Amino acid sequence: MWICPACQSPLTLTERTYKCIAGHTYDVAKEGYVNLLLAQHKRSKEPGDNKQMVNARRSFLEQGHYQPLAQRMAEVLAQFADFSRQVAVDKPGAEPMGNLFDAGCGEGYYLNRILTELNAALNSPGINGAGLDISKIAVQKAAKKYPQSEFCVASSFAIPVPSASQHAVIQVFAPSSEQEVLRVLAEGGMWLQVNPAAEHLAELKACVYAAPAEHKPSPPVPDGFELCHEETLTFEFDLTEPEMRMNLLMMTPYYWSTSVENTQGIKAFLTKVSAHFSLRMLRKINLVA
């Protein structure tokens, strides 16, 4: 599954240690993940979301507020992604089984929900799920709760999986490298991007900023890909308890720019919020003439 982040050769697992032919070793943590984030890929001592943000997001997501998004992502993947083909890293003669990779998996919610929906919809013997995140805290929680998938701490700008090894990559509100996603996808592989659309969390933003800015539109389709599908998804959800409202605020970047007064207002009065997502499905194309 994994390749060495130092030399890009395959990693072999022996007991609880991954090792490459060059002798680089990486121990599996007690939660079941492996840390493949090299020091030069860190911009701080503990990069990524902190414990407070991760805990708030897990609590919010497990209450089902974004379940319509996870459901729609699974439907789009089932429609466009082909999980029946073998890819370059599969063993000859192996049963066809798809590989789904989450580049920025957080605490694992979307990957788990999508795998559950896909395996049911496609009547699959089991699609392989794996993900990375630069936040060690997030990956710890993902690996502990969802042991059926594989997780590592790594940068999405240096994805530690073999080239042409994935049928589909999902990216939810996470930065990524177009070149790296292109590299890890098999020919015809799909990249599902999810980003905030113009009116996402408009009610929350109105409580934080005097003149809230709209989210930016999707960038141009990158080289090596073609656009297969694009849509926006809109729904409302209720925040019936003050704790729910605080969890939503704390899992967003708005938390750091919200005054104490505005935070108290959100906690007391923000009872209904609109979600507005942009979903875009890109297919890897063969550039060789």
matplotlib code that plots the C-alpha trace (Angstrom):
import matplotlib.pyplot as plt

x = [0.0, 2.6, 5.8, 8.8, 8.6, 12.4, 13.2, 9.8, 10.4, 7.7, 7.3, 7.0, 5.3, 7.0, 5.2, 4.6, 7.3, 7.4, 10.7, 12.0, 14.9, 17.1, 16.6, 14.3, 11.9, 8.5, 6.8, 3.0, 1.5, -0.8, -3.9, -2.8, -1.5, 2.0, 3.7, 5.2, 5.6, 9.2, 10.6, 11.1, 7.4, 6.5, 5.9, 5.4, 6.0, 2.4, 1.0, -2.6, -5.8, -5.3, -7.0, -9.8, -10.7, -10.6, -12.8, -15.3, -15.5, -15.9, -18.7, -20.4, -20.1, -21.2, -24.4, -25.2, -25.3, -23.2, -24.6, -26.3, -22.9, -21.3, -24.4, -24.1, -20.4, -21.0, -23.7, -21.4, -18.5, -20.8, -21.9, -18.6, -15.8, -14.9, -13.9, -13.9, -10.6, -7.3, -4.5, -0.8, 0.0, -2.5, -1.2, -1.7, -4.9, -6.2, -9.9, -10.8, -11.1, -11.1, -8.8, -10.3, -7.9, -8.8, -6.2, -6.9, -9.0, -9.3, -10.8, -12.0, -15.8, -16.2, -14.0, -15.9, -19.4, -18.5, -17.0, -20.1, -22.4, -20.3, -19.9, -23.7, -24.5, -22.0, -22.5, -18.7, -16.6, -14.9, -13.3, -9.9, -10.0, -6.9, -6.3, -3.7, -3.8, -1.0, -2.7, -1.4, -4.3, -6.8, -5.1, -5.0, -8.7, -9.4, -7.2, -8.6, -12.3, -12.0, -9.5, -10.9, -9.1, -5.4, -4.2, -1.0, 0.3, 1.7, 1.4, -1.0, 1.8, 3.8, 1.3, 3.1, 1.3, 2.5, 1.9, -1.2, -2.5, -5.8, -9.2, -10.5, -9.2, -11.5, -10.6, -12.9, -12.0, -8.3, -5.3, -3.7, -1.1, -2.6, 0.5, 0.5, -3.2, -2.5, 0.4, -1.4, -4.5, -4.7, -5.6, -9.2, -9.2, -11.5, -10.8, -13.8, -13.2, -15.5, -15.2, -17.4, -19.7, -20.7, -23.2, -21.7, -22.4, -23.7, -25.5, -22.4, -20.3, -22.8, -22.2, -18.5, -17.9, -19.6, -19.3, -18.8, -17.0, -18.3, -16.2, -14.1, -15.3, -13.6, -10.3, -9.7, -9.5, -5.8, -3.7, -4.1, -7.8, -11.1, -14.3, -17.0, -19.5, -20.0, -22.9, -23.7, -25.4, -27.5, -29.3, -30.1, -29.5, -30.6, -28.3, -30.6, -28.0, -25.4, -22.7, -23.6, -23.2, -19.8, -18.6, -19.5, -17.6, -14.6, -14.1, -13.9, -11.2, -13.8, -13.2, -9.9, -11.3, -14.5, -14.8, -15.9, -19.1, -19.9, -18.9, -21.5, -24.1, -23.4, -23.7, -27.0, -28.9, -27.5, -30.1, -30.3, -27.5, -27.3, -24.7, -23.6, -21.1, -19.4, -18.7, -16.5, -15.6, -12.4, -11.1, -7.4, -6.8, -4.1, -1.8, 0.3, -0.5]
y = [0.0, 2.6, 3.7, 5.2, 9.0, 9.2, 7.1, 6.2, 2.4, 0.0, -0.5, -4.0, -4.6, -7.0, -7.4, -3.7, -2.0, -0.9, -1.1, -0.4, -1.9, 1.1, 0.4, 3.2, 2.1, 3.4, 1.9, 1.3, 3.2, 1.4, 2.9, 1.2, 4.1, 4.8, 8.2, 8.9, 12.7, 13.7, 16.6, 18.7, 18.4, 20.0, 23.8, 23.5, 21.1, 19.8, 20.7, 20.4, 20.7, 20.6, 18.4, 21.0, 21.3, 17.6, 16.8, 19.4, 18.2, 14.5, 15.4, 17.6, 15.0, 12.1, 13.9, 13.6, 17.3, 16.6, 13.2, 14.5, 15.4, 12.0, 10.3, 12.4, 11.9, 8.1, 8.4, 10.4, 8.0, 5.0, 6.7, 7.7, 5.7, 2.2, 0.1, -3.2, -2.7, -3.9, -1.3, -1.5, -2.6, -5.5, -9.0, -10.9, -13.0, -11.2, -10.6, -7.1, -4.8, -1.0, 1.4, 4.6, 7.2, 10.2, 13.0, 14.9, 12.4, 14.2, 11.8, 9.5, 10.3, 10.8, 7.8, 5.5, 6.7, 6.6, 3.1, 1.8, 3.3, 2.2, -1.4, -1.6, 0.1, -1.8, -5.1, -5.1, -7.7, -4.7, -1.6, -0.8, 2.4, 4.5, 8.0, 10.5, 13.7, 16.0, 16.2, 13.4, 13.9, 13.4, 10.3, 8.7, 9.1, 7.8, 4.7, 3.8, 4.1, 2.7, -0.2, -1.6, 1.2, 2.2, 5.6, 7.5, 10.9, 12.5, 15.5, 15.6, 17.2, 14.0, 11.2, 8.0, 5.5, 3.9, 5.6, 4.5, 2.6, 4.3, 4.1, 7.2, 10.0, 12.2, 15.6, 17.3, 20.9, 20.0, 21.4, 19.0, 18.8, 18.3, 16.5, 14.1, 13.2, 12.7, 10.4, 8.1, 7.7, 4.8, 5.8, 6.7, 7.2, 9.7, 12.7, 14.0, 17.4, 19.0, 22.7, 25.3, 27.0, 30.7, 30.6, 27.9, 28.6, 32.0, 32.4, 31.6, 34.0, 36.7, 36.3, 36.7, 39.3, 42.6, 42.0, 38.3, 37.4, 34.7, 31.6, 31.6, 29.6, 26.4, 26.8, 25.7, 22.0, 21.1, 19.5, 15.7, 15.8, 16.2, 17.5, 14.7, 16.2, 19.4, 20.3, 22.2, 20.7, 22.8, 21.8, 23.2, 21.7, 22.6, 23.2, 22.6, 22.7, 25.3, 22.6, 21.8, 25.5, 25.7, 22.5, 24.0, 27.2, 25.5, 23.2, 26.2, 28.8, 31.4, 30.4, 32.2, 35.5, 35.5, 37.9, 36.8, 38.7, 37.1, 33.7, 34.0, 35.2, 32.2, 29.8, 31.3, 32.1, 30.3, 27.5, 27.0, 27.0, 26.5, 24.2, 24.9, 22.6, 22.5, 18.9, 18.4, 15.0, 14.9, 12.0, 11.3, 11.2, 9.6, 12.3, 10.0, 10.3]
z = [0.0, 1.1, -0.4, 1.4, 1.6, 1.5, -1.5, -3.0, -3.0, -1.7, 2.0, 3.4, 6.7, 9.1, 12.4, 13.3, 11.2, 7.6, 5.9, 2.4, 0.5, 1.4, 5.1, 6.0, 8.7, 10.0, 13.0, 13.2, 16.1, 18.6, 16.9, 13.6, 11.5, 10.3, 10.3, 6.9, 7.3, 6.8, 8.8, 5.6, 4.9, 8.2, 8.5, 12.3, 15.1, 15.0, 11.6, 10.6, 12.7, 16.5, 19.0, 19.7, 16.0, 15.4, 18.4, 17.4, 13.8, 14.8, 17.2, 14.5, 11.7, 13.8, 14.6, 10.9, 9.9, 6.7, 6.0, 2.8, 1.4, 2.2, 0.6, -2.6, -2.8, -2.8, -5.5, -7.8, -7.3, -8.0, -11.2, -12.6, -11.0, -12.3, -9.3, -11.3, -13.1, -11.6, -11.3, -11.7, -8.1, -8.0, -8.0, -11.3, -11.0, -8.0, -7.6, -8.9, -6.0, -6.1, -4.3, -2.9, -1.4, 0.8, 0.4, 3.6, 5.5, 8.8, 11.4, 8.6, 8.5, 4.8, 3.8, 6.1, 5.0, 1.3, 1.5, 3.3, 0.7, -2.3, -1.1, -0.7, -4.0, -6.1, -4.3, -4.0, -2.1, -0.6, -1.9, -0.3, 1.6, 2.7, 3.6, 4.8, 6.8, 7.9, 11.4, 13.6, 16.0, 13.2, 11.8, 15.3, 15.6, 12.1, 12.5, 15.9, 14.8, 11.3, 11.4, 8.1, 6.2, 6.2, 7.4, 7.5, 8.6, 5.5, 3.2, 0.3, -1.7, -1.3, -1.3, -0.2, -2.5, -5.7, -9.1, -11.0, -7.9, -7.2, -8.9, -7.2, -5.0, -2.8, -1.5, 0.9, 1.9, 1.7, -0.1, -2.6, -5.4, -8.9, -10.0, -7.1, -7.6, -11.3, -10.5, -8.0, -10.2, -12.7, -16.2, -16.3, -12.5, -10.9, -8.7, -6.6, -5.3, -2.7, -1.8, -0.2, -2.7, -2.6, 0.2, 2.4, 6.1, 5.2, 8.6, 10.5, 8.4, 9.0, 12.7, 12.3, 9.7, 9.0, 5.2, 4.6, 1.4, -0.9, -1.4, -4.6, -7.7, -8.8, -10.5, -14.1, -14.8, -14.4, -17.1, -17.4, -16.4, -18.0, -16.3, -16.1, -13.7, -11.7, -9.3, -6.2, -3.2, -0.9, 2.3, 5.7, 9.1, 12.6, 15.6, 18.5, 21.2, 22.1, 22.0, 18.3, 17.4, 19.1, 17.4, 14.0, 14.8, 16.2, 13.2, 10.8, 10.3, 11.4, 15.0, 15.1, 13.9, 16.0, 18.9, 22.3, 21.9, 18.5, 19.8, 22.6, 20.1, 17.9, 20.9, 22.0, 18.8, 15.7, 15.3, 11.5, 9.0, 5.2, 3.7, 0.1, -1.5, -4.9, -6.2, -9.2, -10.7, -12.9, -14.9, -15.5, -19.3, -21.3, -22.6, -24.7, -28.4]

ax = plt.figure().add_subplot(projection="3d")
ax.plot(x, y, z, "-o")
ax.set_aspect("equal")
plt.show()
